[in-house]
Amino acid sequence: MVASVRLPANADPGLAARLRAVRYVYTDLDGTLLGPGGSIFTSPGGGLTLDPAATLVAGLGAGLEVVPISGRNKWQLLGDVRLLGLDDYIAEAGCLIVRDRMKEEIPVAGGFGPGEGSVFDRILSSGALELLAREFPGRIEPHDPWNEDRDFSHVLRGNVNLARANSALTTLDLPISLIDNGIIHPRSHTLAGVDEIHAYHLLPAGAGKAGALALDLSLRRATPAEAIAVGDSASDLELASHVEAFFLVANGARDESLAARAARLDNVYVTAGEMGLGWAEAVRSVLHARTARD
């Protein structure tokens, strides 16, 4: 039995009505559905909780389709969806749509035109990594070992001025951009003096989670009214323009600039709980709306 619904603190009276048609839940994983250490069973404080898992089971039982949309690579996510009882996902921060546990792969990242090697290799040879290291010495580095076995994007960690980074990247021959995928807590790094560490993705300009979600909905012949998204980062917040409602988990709202951006959007709701507890609030809101409809 899933816990009773607790609506986000800024929920408006019309929230239940706008969620009644929802069939799809697009969700970030790290810092959203998953708690510290990447576990669905870890509470934000480091203890144990069944709430996110129980809510996931309730959602799947009610016919919701949960689609992870993550910076992880396709192999990592294949293992994740098998453990979670899911089938489809969107990998590498929106660069690859995967259906039915890798029976179908739909590349989304483009923009480079003809060339030799994978998108990952072409970014590697473009000089983008060296450029960022020069521009922000000691403040950004590859997020090893999670930067391995990738086809489209490089995952980095650090803390940099995103606008300045993307301005610098325009000097390269290839159209490449850097996106912020939220605060992380790596066990090891060489970023001395960097207190708040973010995960970044270096990928073809124009690629990202939002475009991949929009394409995925279109391929399903579904509309934004049939979907919500849940996340904790700037790249997740961009999903709001393609879904009926976006839920920003409370830990994401601790980023003041992100919270300010979220406040300007009329379909964004901030959960009371952090990480998986906030995710559970979002999905219970949908289940509550569907019950009210029936």
PyMOL commands that set and color helices and strands:
alter all, ss='L'
color gray80, all
select helices_A, chain A and resi 15-19+36-38+51-61+74-84+119-126+128-135+162-169+209-219+224-226+234-242+252-254+256-263+275-293
alter helices_A, ss='H'
color red, helices_A
select strands_A, chain A and resi 24-27+65-68+89-91+96-99+104-107+140-142+154-158+176-184+197-204+227-231+245-248+268-270
alter strands_A, ss='S'
color yellow, strands_A
deselect
rebuild
show_as cartoon
